[in-house]
Amino acid sequence: MAENTWKEDFPYNFSMRNQMISELIDFAQVRSLLDLGCGNQDLRRFVPEGVKYTGYDLYKHCPSTVIKDFNNGDRVSDDADVAVCSGFIEYLRDPRYMIADICAHCDTVVGSYNYTDDVKKRSEIWVNALSRGELDGYFRENGFARRAEIFRGDDTVFAYARVSLFTPPYTLII
C-alpha cells in the first residue's frame, strides 16, 4: 500500500474555494453530487436541500463519509450529475486514470487544481504536477471540455462538462 501524503490531522479551511465551486454549479439542474476528497464535508453547506450529496474521503471525518483510497485501487461507486474534486487531484498518483473513472460517473466535474502554469512553488505533499493543458487533455480524452474557470485570490476553480451538454467553453475571470 502506497503512503498517502494527505494526513488525517491536516487542517481543513477551504470556505472561499467551496464558495467559488458552488458558483459554478447550476443547482437548479442538479439532483445529485459526489464530493471527492470531502474532508469535513464543508462543501455540503452550499448544497441545497433536495440534492443528494455523497462525500468520499480517505478519512472518516463525518459519519456519512464513504471511505475510499483512490491511490490504492478504490474507484468511484456512485453516479451523480456533478462530481466535485476540490484539493483532490494534486494527491492522485495516476490522475489520468482517476479522471477517466470520475468522468464515467457524471456529466460535470467542478473542482480546483494548482496548475504548474500558476504555482511555481509546489507543495511537498502534492504527488503530481500538471499544467492546465495536461489536465484539459485528460478530460478531453473522456469527452469533456472546460466550461468555466474562476480566478480569485490564490484559488483557481474549474468546471468541465461532457461536450454534448454545452456550447464552446468560456473563461470567467473574477
KANOR-V52138 format. One record per pair of residues at least 4 apart in sequence whose C-alpha atoms are under 8 Angstrom apart, sorted by sequence separation. I is the first residue (numbers start at 1). J is the second residue. If there is no record, write none. Layout:
# KANOR-V52138
i=I j=J
i=I j=J
This chain:
# KANOR-V52138
i=6 j=10
i=14 j=18
i=15 j=19
i=16 j=20
i=17 j=21
i=18 j=22
i=19 j=23
i=20 j=24
i=21 j=25
i=26 j=30
i=27 j=31
i=38 j=42
i=43 j=47
i=47 j=51
i=60 j=64
i=61 j=65
i=69 j=73
i=70 j=74
i=85 j=89
i=87 j=91
i=88 j=92
i=94 j=98
i=95 j=99
i=96 j=100
i=97 j=101
i=98 j=102
i=99 j=103
i=100 j=104
i=101 j=105
i=102 j=106
i=103 j=107
i=114 j=118
i=115 j=119
i=116 j=120
i=122 j=126
i=130 j=134
i=131 j=135
i=132 j=136
i=133 j=137
i=134 j=138
i=135 j=139
i=136 j=140
i=137 j=141
i=138 j=142
i=139 j=143
i=140 j=144
i=151 j=155
i=152 j=156
i=161 j=165
i=162 j=166
i=163 j=167
i=25 j=30
i=38 j=43
i=60 j=65
i=69 j=74
i=70 j=75
i=103 j=108
i=114 j=119
i=130 j=135
i=139 j=144
i=140 j=145
i=151 j=156
i=161 j=166
i=35 j=41
i=47 j=53
i=59 j=65
i=60 j=66
i=68 j=74
i=89 j=95
i=92 j=98
i=103 j=109
i=116 j=122
i=139 j=145
i=150 j=156
i=151 j=157
i=60 j=67
i=68 j=75
i=122 j=129
i=149 j=156
i=150 j=157
i=35 j=43
i=57 j=65
i=59 j=67
i=149 j=157
i=150 j=158
i=44 j=53
i=55 j=64
i=56 j=65
i=57 j=66
i=58 j=67
i=136 j=145
i=149 j=158
i=54 j=64
i=55 j=65
i=56 j=66
i=57 j=67
i=58 j=68
i=136 j=146
i=148 j=158
i=149 j=159
i=54 j=65
i=55 j=66
i=56 j=67
i=57 j=68
i=58 j=69
i=147 j=158
i=148 j=159
i=54 j=66
i=56 j=68
i=57 j=69
i=146 j=158
i=147 j=159
i=148 j=160
i=116 j=129
i=146 j=159
i=147 j=160
i=41 j=55
i=115 j=129
i=116 j=130
i=117 j=131
i=146 j=160
i=147 j=161
i=115 j=130
i=116 j=131
i=117 j=132
i=145 j=160
i=146 j=161
i=115 j=131
i=116 j=132
i=144 j=160
i=145 j=161
i=38 j=55
i=115 j=132
i=144 j=161
i=145 j=162
i=33 j=51
i=35 j=53
i=37 j=55
i=38 j=56
i=39 j=57
i=144 j=162
i=145 j=163
i=31 j=50
i=32 j=51
i=33 j=52
i=34 j=53
i=35 j=54
i=36 j=55
i=37 j=56
i=38 j=57
i=83 j=102
i=143 j=162
i=144 j=163
i=147 j=166
i=27 j=47
i=31 j=51
i=32 j=52
i=33 j=53
i=34 j=54
i=35 j=55
i=36 j=56
i=37 j=57
i=39 j=59
i=143 j=163
i=22 j=43
i=27 j=48
i=30 j=51
i=31 j=52
i=32 j=53
i=33 j=54
i=34 j=55
i=35 j=56
i=36 j=57
i=37 j=58
i=39 j=60
i=40 j=61
i=41 j=62
i=71 j=92
i=139 j=160
i=147 j=168
i=148 j=169
i=149 j=170
i=150 j=171
i=151 j=172
i=152 j=173
i=32 j=54
i=34 j=56
i=39 j=61
i=40 j=62
i=70 j=92
i=71 j=93
i=147 j=169
i=148 j=170
i=149 j=171
i=150 j=172
i=151 j=173
i=152 j=174
i=71 j=94
i=75 j=98
i=83 j=106
i=89 j=112
i=90 j=113
i=146 j=169
i=147 j=170
i=148 j=171
i=149 j=172
i=150 j=173
i=151 j=174
i=18 j=42
i=19 j=43
i=22 j=46
i=27 j=51
i=82 j=106
i=85 j=109
i=86 j=110
i=87 j=111
i=88 j=112
i=89 j=113
i=90 j=114
i=145 j=169
i=146 j=170
i=147 j=171
i=148 j=172
i=149 j=173
i=150 j=174
i=18 j=43
i=22 j=47
i=76 j=101
i=80 j=105
i=81 j=106
i=82 j=107
i=83 j=108
i=84 j=109
i=85 j=110
i=86 j=111
i=87 j=112
i=88 j=113
i=75 j=101
i=76 j=102
i=79 j=105
i=80 j=106
i=81 j=107
i=82 j=108
i=83 j=109
i=84 j=110
i=85 j=111
i=86 j=112
i=87 j=113
i=12 j=39
i=15 j=42
i=19 j=46
i=38 j=65
i=78 j=105
i=79 j=106
i=80 j=107
i=81 j=108
i=82 j=109
i=83 j=110
i=84 j=111
i=85 j=112
i=86 j=113
i=12 j=40
i=14 j=42
i=15 j=43
i=18 j=46
i=70 j=98
i=82 j=110
i=76 j=105
i=95 j=128
i=91 j=125
i=93 j=127
i=91 j=126
i=92 j=127
i=93 j=128
i=90 j=126
i=91 j=127
i=92 j=128
i=103 j=139
i=90 j=127
i=91 j=128
i=90 j=128
i=100 j=138
i=90 j=129
i=99 j=138
i=100 j=139
i=103 j=142
i=99 j=139
i=103 j=144
i=114 j=155
i=96 j=138
i=100 j=142
i=114 j=156
i=112 j=155
i=113 j=156
i=34 j=78
i=112 j=156
i=113 j=157
i=112 j=157
i=34 j=80
i=111 j=157
i=112 j=158
i=33 j=80
i=36 j=83
i=110 j=157
i=111 j=158
i=32 j=80
i=33 j=81
i=34 j=82
i=35 j=83
i=36 j=84
i=37 j=85
i=38 j=86
i=110 j=158
i=111 j=159
i=31 j=80
i=32 j=81
i=33 j=82
i=34 j=83
i=35 j=84
i=36 j=85
i=37 j=86
i=110 j=159
i=31 j=81
i=32 j=82
i=33 j=83
i=34 j=84
i=35 j=85
i=36 j=86
i=37 j=87
i=109 j=159
i=110 j=160
i=8 j=59
i=30 j=81
i=33 j=84
i=37 j=88
i=108 j=159
i=109 j=160
i=30 j=82
i=36 j=88
i=108 j=160
i=109 j=161
i=108 j=161
i=107 j=161
i=108 j=162
i=107 j=162
i=4 j=71
i=18 j=86
i=2 j=71
i=17 j=86
i=2 j=72
i=1 j=72
i=6 j=91
i=25 j=110
i=5 j=91
i=24 j=110
i=4 j=91
i=21 j=110
i=21 j=111
i=17 j=112
i=6 j=125
i=5 j=125
i=5 j=126
i=5 j=127
i=24 j=148
i=20 j=150
i=24 j=158
i=24 j=159
i=21 j=157
i=20 j=157
i=21 j=158
i=17 j=155
i=17 j=157
